Amino acid sequence: MFGKLLGRSGERPAADPYALPVPRRRKNGMYTLRALGDVRVLALVEAADAGDWAAVKAALVPFDLGRDHQVLGQLADLDGVQDWIGRAVAEDEEHRATALLISGARHINWGWEARTAERAVNVTQEQWRVFHERLHIAEEQLFEAAELRPEWVTPWRQLLTSGRGMSLGNAINETRRDAALRRDPLDLGVHGDWVAQLQPRWGGEPGQAMAFARDAFARAPQGHRLGCVIAIAHIEDWVETDRMDSLETPAIQAELRNAADHSILHPAYMRRPGWQQDFNTFAMALSLAGERHTVRRVFQALDGAYTGYPWTYLAHPEKQFARWQRSS
């Protein structure tokens, strides 16, 4: 039984030499993951927080920012990056594409910060003005980055986000999705964004998102994180309903178990920086579905590591994580 909790092989994953130490003191048996749980990412974030472009470039060496959405997201989320990244764009011709990508991603997040998470009817005209101003800057920078580095996926995924925020319509957003998937047909970030795009709240039809997710999952190799698209789609469908128990069916439980076994719990799954978000996604989906078996293995692997996404869809997300972790 103990072996089952650790995975099919019963072996623990090899120790990660770059893993950040797990905090000894935890609240409710959990802790918030920082810097993707990786010392190299932490060095990157600290360099960016200090506005040290040379140190940022050095810290980026182990990563492919043109494909790693999670590492890029760490920079996009960091307040203050917008204050200095423009100088790098203007002055560093050799690394202009990287600076443009970081600046574009940051301007999207900065735009959403100005808009706030309020419903559209509650957003002021000034908030809308700043929101669109920042997204227009992001679009210009991301298109230039994509032109300079045509093999990159991340600019196109960011353009999906800005396109949704600016209500550019399905035709434009489908073109951007296709551009991203030509560069990586198995990219989870792009598939996850499109699942959100297909939800009724963004103009999609009921069932579209799940059909898209299932088609993607059918093409995912064993051990590939694209299997998370099934969990994402069920969470997104749950968000659209007003029923807390909408996922509590034997069919959904079985589908989630199968997807987890095929992806994050498969021996071929690679634990890259930020792998805990994949596990958190399944932890929330399985918990919402009332699943009692696979969810234990997922929480066991997490060992208390909490990531904001996708729990922020819930009121009091950290308390919900802790509650379901205790009951698993």
C-alpha positions, -999 to 999 in steps of 0.1 A, spaced: 0 0 0 28 24 9 43 18 -26 10 28 -42 11 61 -24 44 69 -40 35 58 -75 32 27 -96 68 17 -92 67 23 -54 99 43 -57 104 79 -47 114 104 -74 151 112 -74 161 141 -52 162 174 -71 195 192 -64 178 225 -72 148 221 -50 142 249 -25 141 236 11 106 228 23 97 251 52 98 233 86 71 254 101 38 251 82 3 265 88 -24 238 85 1 214 72 8 234 41 31 261 26 29 283 -4 53 273 -31 77 302 -41 98 306 -72 85 273 -86 103 255 -58 136 260 -75 168 278 -63 176 288 -99 142 304 -103 146 321 -70 179 337 -82 161 349 -113 133 364 -93 157 381 -69 177 395 -99 145 409 -115 133 423 -82 166 442 -80 163 455 -116 196 438 -124 193 430 -161 228 414 -163 219 391 -134 186 383 -150 202 372 -182 227 350 -163 199 334 -142 180 326 -174 207 305 -189 193 271 -176 158 279 -190 142 283 -224 120 314 -219 106 309 -253 89 277 -242 87 278 -204 55 296 -195 59 291 -158 94 307 -156 81 336 -177 51 339 -154 74 344 -124 87 376 -141 53 387 -154 39 386 -119 67 406 -103 57 442 -96 84 467 -106 97 448 -137 78 474 -158 100 501 -143 133 489 -157 126 464 -185 121 492 -211 158 501 -208 168 465 -216 145 466 -246 160 498 -259 197 492 -251 204 454 -254 201 446 -291 216 411 -286 189 401 -261 161 424 -274 137 395 -280 140 382 -245 135 417 -231 105 423 -253 90 390 -242 94 398 -205 81 433 -210 51 422 -230 42 395 -205 46 419 -176 24 446 -193 -4 420 -197 -4 412 -160 1 449 -152 -30 456 -173 -51 431 -155 -39 446 -122 -53 480 -133 -86 464 -145 -89 444 -112 -108 412 -109 -142 430 -107 -170 421 -131 -169 442 -162 -199 464 -152 -179 474 -120 -147 485 -138 -144 523 -142 -137 540 -175 -102 550 -162 -94 514 -153 -105 503 -188 -84 530 -204 -52 519 -185 -60 482 -191 -62 486 -229 -32 510 -230 -10 484 -213 -24 455 -234 -17 475 -266 19 479 -255 21 442 -247 8 433 -281 33 454 -300 62 440 -279 51 403 -282 46 405 -319 81 419 -323 95 392 -300 77 365 -321 92 380 -353 127 380 -339 124 345 -325 99 326 -347 104 293 -329 91 306 -296 58 295 -282 54 319 -252 47 351 -272 18 334 -288 3 321 -256 7 356 -241 -11 370 -272 -40 346 -265 -44 362 -231 -42 398 -244 -66 389 -272 -91 376 -248 -88 407 -226 -92 430 -256 -122 410 -270 -105 406 -304 -128 378 -314 -126 341 -323 -109 344 -357 -79 364 -343 -76 342 -312 -78 310 -332 -50 323 -355 -29 329 -324 -37 295 -309 -28 278 -341 5 297 -343 14 285 -308 4 249 -315 24 248 -347 54 254 -326 45 229 -299 14 207 -306 14 194 -270 19 227 -251 -3 225 -219 -4 263 -213 -19 270 -248 -44 241 -244 -54 253 -209 -59 289 -222 -80 276 -251 -101 256 -227 -108 288 -208 -115 307 -241 -142 281 -250 -162 286 -218 -196 303 -221 -184 332 -201 -159 340 -229 -185 333 -257 -181 295 -261 -208 269 -262 -214 243 -234 -194 212 -241 -169 228 -265 -141 231 -240 -144 195 -228 -145 182 -263 -113 201 -271 -96 189 -239 -105 152 -246 -92 155 -282 -59 169 -268 -57 143 -241 -61 115 -267 -29 127 -284 -9 131 -252 20 106 -247 21 87 -214 38 108 -187 32 141 -205 18 170 -185 -8 177 -213 -29 152 -194 -37 180 -170 -60 195 -196 -87 171 -185 -85 184 -149 -84 220 -162 -115 215 -183 -135 199 -155 -125 228 -131 -135 254 -158 -168 236 -163 -174 236 -125 -167 274 -125 -195 278 -150 -221 261 -128 -238 272 -96 -236 237 -82 -207 228 -58 -213 191 -65 -215 193 -103 -184 171 -107 -194 144 -83 -202 117 -107 -186 82 -112 -179 90 -148 -160 122 -140 -141 106 -112 -130 77 -135 -119 102 -162 -99 122 -138 -82 91 -123 -73 79 -158 -59 113 -168 -38 115 -136 -25 79 -141 -17 88 -177 2 120 -168 14 132 -134 14 98 -117 30 80 -147 67 70 -142 76 89 -173 63 122 -159 92 147 -155 92 169 -124 104 202 -138 104 235 -119 68 242 -109 56 206 -113 36 212 -81 10 233 -101 2 202 -122 -4 182 -90 -25 211 -75 -46 211 -106 -55 175 -102 -58 178 -64 -85 204 -68 -103 186 -97 -103 153 -79 -114 169 -46 -143 187 -63 -153 154 -79 -154 137 -45 -128 111 -56 -112 93 -27 -83 72 -40 -61 89 -65 -65 122 -47 -46 107 -18 -16 99 -40 -17 134 -54 -17 151 -20 10 127 -8 33 138 -36 26 175 -29 35 171 8 17 204 16 30 225 -14 2 249 -24 1 269 -56 -24 297 -61 -37 283 -94 -63 268 -96 -74 272 -60 -81 309 -64 -113 300 -82 -126 292 -46 -133 315 -18 -106 311 9 -84 290 -14 -57 282 11 -82 269 37 -99 248 10 -65 232 1 -58 225 37 -92 211 43 -91 187 14 -56 177 21 -66 167 57 -96 147 44 -77 129 17 
